[in-house]
Amino acid sequence: MDYTQALKKLAAAGQEHVMRYYEELSDEQKALLLAQIEATDFAVLSSLQGGKQENVRGVIAPLAAMQLPQIQEKEGAFRAAGLEAIKGGKVGAVLLAGGMGTRLGSDDPKGMYNIGLTKEVYIFQRLIENLMDVVREAGAWVPLYVMTSDKNHESTVGFLKEHDYFGYKEEYVTFFMQEMAPACDYQGKVYMEEKWKLSTSPNGNGGWYSSMHKWGVSQKAMADGVEWLNVFAVDNVLQRIADPCFVGAVLSGDYAAGAKVVRKCAPDEKIGVMCLEDGRPSIVEYYELTDELMNAKDANGDPAYYFGVILNYLFRVSDLEKIREKKLPLHIVEKKIPHLNEQGERVKPEVPNGYKFEQLVLDMIHELDGCLPFEVVREKEFAPIKNATGIDSVESARELCRLNGIEL
């Protein structure tokens, strides 16, 4: 894209101010800016027309989970079906690793954080060790697709190569980058992070498949015979990936998707819960749960919204393709956005000053005809690392690893 083409694209979106500093830039900086303008979808900003709209939810009703006793009854059959699919190369794993370890006090990608006490044990290492358990059981490698971001791509790739992928076969590891969405002020004008760089943010945890497709990775996966993708977050160091029992349960019930869930430790725990919304599977985020929903009971007298999602989902690829063609709703989120002010100086705001745009997994789930909430033992599969100390922290994850016999 040349200068004239870039200016035409910006003018159509009402964003000509992006070129304000163009004549001051070096040739390299000009090239970077033009490339970013070419790659940026400014159409997301049109969702602000008429002001920020609140997301209106439909009628919420309980969705029964497959609980541990039911799973134990059929575990042998589920595991056999799952192993057959894995051995047949039909199951891939997608690691969402675009985040940084900022809240842990680290400037590195979150997966590079060392949780070891007597030796080095990295978050990436723990996840790959969990996946290796399945590789050994199935006698087959599971294709692993790692989603990075523009802020951590090079360091993530370099780190995993340097550590020889912690024993995982390099030929089964593929990287792709998450798409970025422009961040703007309250008037819909894109902020500038540098004179040659638009302010952008990752397009949310629901944007992983469109990003995978943009990089040509989903097309390759389908060509390789992958029919199911187990997508999971980087921060849960105990989660089981491409779990044969989970895979088998979803396949045996002919569901379009499955979601691993845990029993909530308190009604107001900050965790989204599986539900039905207008008769289709969905997720209610913890901040949307009213007192009425929190206290609702099912037919057995148990809490109706009791099972929280842990961002470990299994999706049928053919259904993901249908979702991708439809395009998911955009969620507009108020955020503090560092930017250049009118004088071209970098500003780090202390209060929200604009909007970021995200797609969410809950909307992917809601597009599907059926999703199986699949209960797992909380203490064995849920050790999220969100903070340095306290709840859902490095400390709590270390303790859960110790209880599961994992040496740190």
FENWORA-V365968 format. One record per pair of residues at least 24 apart in sequence whose C-alpha atoms are under 7 Angstrom apart, sorted by the first residue. I is the first residue (numbers start at 0). J is the second residue. D is the distance in Angstrom with one decimal. If there is no record, write none. Layout:
# FENWORA-V365968
i | j | d
I | J | D
I | J | D
This chain:
# FENWORA-V365968
i | j | d
0 | 33 | 6.3
0 | 34 | 6.8
0 | 37 | 6.4
1 | 33 | 6.8
5 | 33 | 6.5
5 | 36 | 6.5
5 | 37 | 6.9
12 | 41 | 6.4
14 | 188 | 6.4
14 | 189 | 6.9
20 | 194 | 5.8
28 | 195 | 5.7
29 | 195 | 6.6
31 | 195 | 6.8
32 | 195 | 5.0
32 | 196 | 5.7
44 | 187 | 6.2
47 | 187 | 6.8
57 | 276 | 5.5
57 | 277 | 5.5
58 | 276 | 5.3
58 | 277 | 5.0
59 | 274 | 6.7
59 | 275 | 5.7
59 | 276 | 4.6
59 | 277 | 6.6
60 | 274 | 5.9
60 | 275 | 5.0
60 | 276 | 6.4
61 | 274 | 4.9
61 | 275 | 5.8
61 | 303 | 5.7
61 | 304 | 6.4
62 | 273 | 6.5
62 | 274 | 4.6
62 | 275 | 5.5
64 | 371 | 6.8
64 | 372 | 4.6
64 | 373 | 5.9
64 | 374 | 6.7
65 | 372 | 6.1
65 | 373 | 5.1
65 | 374 | 6.1
66 | 373 | 6.6
66 | 374 | 5.1
67 | 374 | 6.0
67 | 375 | 6.9
74 | 244 | 6.3
77 | 244 | 5.0
77 | 247 | 4.2
77 | 248 | 5.2
78 | 243 | 4.9
78 | 244 | 4.2
78 | 247 | 5.7
80 | 247 | 4.7
81 | 243 | 4.2
81 | 244 | 6.0
81 | 246 | 4.9
81 | 247 | 3.9
82 | 137 | 5.8
82 | 243 | 5.4
85 | 137 | 6.8
85 | 141 | 7.0
86 | 137 | 6.0
86 | 139 | 5.5
88 | 224 | 6.4
88 | 225 | 6.1
89 | 224 | 5.8
89 | 225 | 4.2
89 | 226 | 5.0
89 | 227 | 6.1
90 | 141 | 6.6
90 | 225 | 5.5
90 | 226 | 6.2
90 | 227 | 4.8
90 | 228 | 5.8
91 | 141 | 5.6
91 | 142 | 4.9
91 | 143 | 6.1
91 | 225 | 6.2
91 | 227 | 6.2
91 | 228 | 4.8
91 | 229 | 6.2
92 | 141 | 6.9
92 | 142 | 6.2
92 | 143 | 4.9
92 | 144 | 6.1
92 | 228 | 5.5
92 | 229 | 4.7
92 | 230 | 5.8
92 | 241 | 6.5
93 | 143 | 6.0
93 | 144 | 4.7
93 | 145 | 5.9
93 | 228 | 6.6
93 | 229 | 5.9
93 | 230 | 4.5
93 | 231 | 6.3
94 | 144 | 6.2
94 | 145 | 4.8
94 | 146 | 6.0
94 | 230 | 6.1
94 | 231 | 5.4
94 | 232 | 6.0
94 | 233 | 6.3
95 | 145 | 6.4
95 | 146 | 5.1
95 | 231 | 6.1
95 | 232 | 5.0
95 | 233 | 5.8
96 | 145 | 6.6
96 | 146 | 5.4
96 | 147 | 5.2
96 | 232 | 6.9
96 | 233 | 5.3
97 | 146 | 6.1
97 | 147 | 4.1
97 | 148 | 4.5
97 | 151 | 6.7
102 | 386 | 5.8
102 | 387 | 6.9
103 | 386 | 5.7
103 | 387 | 4.8
108 | 151 | 5.9
108 | 155 | 6.7
110 | 233 | 6.3
114 | 393 | 6.7
115 | 407 | 4.6
116 | 407 | 5.3
117 | 407 | 6.0
118 | 407 | 6.3
120 | 407 | 6.4
122 | 236 | 6.3
124 | 165 | 6.0
125 | 236 | 5.8
126 | 236 | 5.9
127 | 165 | 6.8
129 | 239 | 6.0
129 | 240 | 6.7
130 | 239 | 6.9
130 | 240 | 5.5
133 | 242 | 6.9
142 | 171 | 4.8
142 | 172 | 6.3
143 | 171 | 6.0
143 | 172 | 4.9
143 | 173 | 6.3
144 | 172 | 5.9
144 | 173 | 4.8
144 | 174 | 5.8
145 | 173 | 6.1
145 | 174 | 4.8
145 | 175 | 6.3
146 | 174 | 5.9
146 | 175 | 5.0
146 | 176 | 5.4
146 | 177 | 6.2
147 | 175 | 6.2
147 | 176 | 4.7
147 | 177 | 6.0
148 | 176 | 5.1
148 | 177 | 5.2
149 | 176 | 6.7
152 | 176 | 7.0
175 | 211 | 6.4
175 | 214 | 6.2
176 | 210 | 6.7
177 | 201 | 6.4
177 | 207 | 6.4
177 | 210 | 5.2
178 | 202 | 6.0
178 | 210 | 5.4
180 | 356 | 6.3
182 | 354 | 5.8
182 | 355 | 4.9
183 | 353 | 5.5
183 | 354 | 5.5
183 | 355 | 6.9
184 | 352 | 6.2
184 | 353 | 4.1
184 | 354 | 6.3
185 | 353 | 5.1
185 | 354 | 6.8
190 | 338 | 5.9
191 | 338 | 5.4
191 | 339 | 5.7
192 | 337 | 6.7
192 | 338 | 4.7
192 | 339 | 6.0
193 | 339 | 6.6
198 | 338 | 7.0
200 | 355 | 6.8
202 | 356 | 6.3
202 | 357 | 4.6
202 | 358 | 6.0
203 | 357 | 4.3
203 | 358 | 4.8
203 | 359 | 5.8
204 | 358 | 6.4
204 | 359 | 5.2
204 | 360 | 5.8
205 | 358 | 4.6
205 | 359 | 3.8
205 | 360 | 4.1
205 | 363 | 6.7
206 | 358 | 5.6
209 | 323 | 6.2
226 | 315 | 6.0
226 | 316 | 5.3
227 | 313 | 6.7
227 | 314 | 5.6
227 | 315 | 4.6
227 | 316 | 5.4
228 | 313 | 5.6
228 | 314 | 5.3
228 | 315 | 6.6
228 | 316 | 6.7
229 | 311 | 6.9
229 | 312 | 5.5
229 | 313 | 4.3
229 | 314 | 6.4
230 | 311 | 5.8
230 | 312 | 5.3
230 | 313 | 6.3
231 | 310 | 5.6
231 | 311 | 4.4
231 | 312 | 6.6
232 | 310 | 6.0
232 | 311 | 6.9
234 | 383 | 5.3
234 | 384 | 5.2
235 | 381 | 6.2
235 | 382 | 5.1
235 | 383 | 4.1
235 | 384 | 6.3
236 | 382 | 5.8
236 | 383 | 6.6
237 | 379 | 6.5
237 | 380 | 4.7
237 | 381 | 5.8
237 | 382 | 5.6
238 | 380 | 4.5
238 | 381 | 6.1
239 | 380 | 6.5
249 | 371 | 6.5
254 | 369 | 5.4
254 | 370 | 5.8
254 | 371 | 6.6
255 | 314 | 6.3
255 | 315 | 5.5
255 | 318 | 6.7
255 | 367 | 6.5
255 | 368 | 6.8
255 | 369 | 5.6
255 | 370 | 6.1
256 | 313 | 5.3
256 | 314 | 4.5
256 | 315 | 6.1
256 | 369 | 6.6
256 | 370 | 4.7
256 | 371 | 6.4
257 | 312 | 5.6
257 | 313 | 5.0
257 | 314 | 6.7
257 | 370 | 5.0
257 | 371 | 4.4
257 | 372 | 5.9
257 | 373 | 6.8
258 | 308 | 6.7
258 | 311 | 6.1
258 | 312 | 4.5
258 | 313 | 6.5
258 | 370 | 6.9
258 | 371 | 6.1
258 | 372 | 4.9
258 | 373 | 5.9
259 | 308 | 6.2
259 | 309 | 6.4
259 | 311 | 5.6
259 | 312 | 6.4
259 | 372 | 5.9
259 | 373 | 4.8
259 | 374 | 5.9
259 | 375 | 6.6
260 | 306 | 5.6
260 | 307 | 5.1
260 | 308 | 4.6
260 | 309 | 6.0
260 | 372 | 6.1
260 | 373 | 5.7
260 | 374 | 4.8
260 | 375 | 6.2
261 | 306 | 5.3
261 | 307 | 5.3
261 | 308 | 6.7
261 | 374 | 5.6
261 | 375 | 5.7
261 | 376 | 6.6
261 | 377 | 5.4
262 | 305 | 5.8
262 | 306 | 4.7
262 | 307 | 6.2
262 | 377 | 7.0
263 | 305 | 5.8
263 | 306 | 5.9
263 | 307 | 5.9
266 | 293 | 5.8
270 | 307 | 5.7
270 | 308 | 6.8
271 | 307 | 5.4
271 | 308 | 5.8
272 | 304 | 6.2
272 | 306 | 5.6
272 | 307 | 4.3
272 | 308 | 5.8
273 | 306 | 6.5
273 | 307 | 6.5
273 | 308 | 6.8
279 | 365 | 6.0
279 | 368 | 6.4
280 | 364 | 6.2
280 | 365 | 5.2
280 | 369 | 6.3
280 | 370 | 6.1
281 | 361 | 5.8
281 | 364 | 5.7
281 | 365 | 4.7
282 | 361 | 5.3
322 | 363 | 6.9
322 | 366 | 6.8
327 | 358 | 6.5
327 | 362 | 6.6
328 | 358 | 6.4
329 | 356 | 6.2
329 | 357 | 5.6
329 | 358 | 5.3
330 | 356 | 5.7
330 | 357 | 5.1
330 | 358 | 6.1
331 | 355 | 5.9
331 | 356 | 4.9
331 | 357 | 6.6
332 | 356 | 6.3
379 | 403 | 6.7
